[in-house]
């Protein structure tokens, strides 16, 4: 069926992540709609590299790019959305401002979830924003200082990472490399440092091929990490993690990387799945003028299996929604969204990574690592950020850890 609207459309996009900015960029190029982006932060966060900030490999500035500079000509409103009134076609911000729309694109992303495990919220550090990444970095580095002065026991240098998906694997590998680098500064206590990766499933990187999972486990162990699969967490306390097997893992730092979910506050907008994602039709809509993209969206299909909560999905959906809004304006038929699988990848450390392509090709080691580097530099917003990240990576590679990770921010 064809839908038309000859008037200039007011499009409000909530969320300045991969999906929201991609949608805004495409709409801005068309030039026949008024686009407003709303986000509580004035920057786009390159979340795939948060773990490198958390382990001191990159400074914060490298993975944050000002939204206002990203898309000239698009209005930006900084604020927290607290209410969506679909019948009145407006959104309300925390400070009381009300923004009206003709088309609303909801792209607010996801947040960490504890799956109801006792003690996680109180005792584990998560990593979904700059503040949390900074907190992990400061904890990791400050612990060395505290153990050196006797303020904490040597067991505090033990790190436990929970979750064997790409984020957990990347964090565990980066922490292992960071601990190697600290040996030159804390030679008397460095041997007490360790990192243990805990995964409830039978292998790491469950969406990957079994060979890639086995390779990732082997690489982590070569870096010195302890990998425990088939090890579900029962509960945790400030200084230890209790597994359902009865084993207790002492830890000075616990990092929770076991999963994410859509923000629960928006479940009231429609039917949701177990991860609080809103179920939308094959055109990514809750209704004719409300679109849901990225980590918030569960596209209803015959298999009813949601798409992965990754940047490539959000970006493809952002481009699709922008094109669909243009189709509405021009009175054209909107085609169903179709996701093109670009493959998956995870880095483990220097010259250590796994990459799987849609054609079945698998890369491990150095070729996979260079592929991972190239893709992440390509997706970074801003030329300065790209140059800075490349420079930092190069320095860290040749100097093995003498860089931004040396600073503890009080």
Secondary structure, 3 states (H helix, E strand, C coil): CECCCCCCEEEEEECCCHHHHHHHHHHHHHCCEEEEEEECCCEEECHHHHHHHHCCCCCHHHHEEEHHHHCCCCEEEECCEEEEECCCCEEEECCCCEEECCEEEECCCEEECCCCCECHHHHCECCCCHHHHHHHHHHHHHHHHHHHHCCCCHHHHEEEEECCCHHHHHHHHHHHHHHHHHHHCCCCCHHHCEEEEECCCCCCCCCCCHHHHHHHHHHHHHHCCEEECCCCEEEEECCEEEECCCCEEECCEEEECCCEEECHHHHHHCCECCCCCEEECCCCEEECCEEECHHHEEECCCCCCCCCCCHHHHHHHHHHHHHHHHHHHHCCECCCCCCCCCCEEEEEECCEEEEECCCCCEEEHHHHHHHHHHHHHHHCCCHHHHHHHHHHHHHHHHHCCCCHHHCCCC
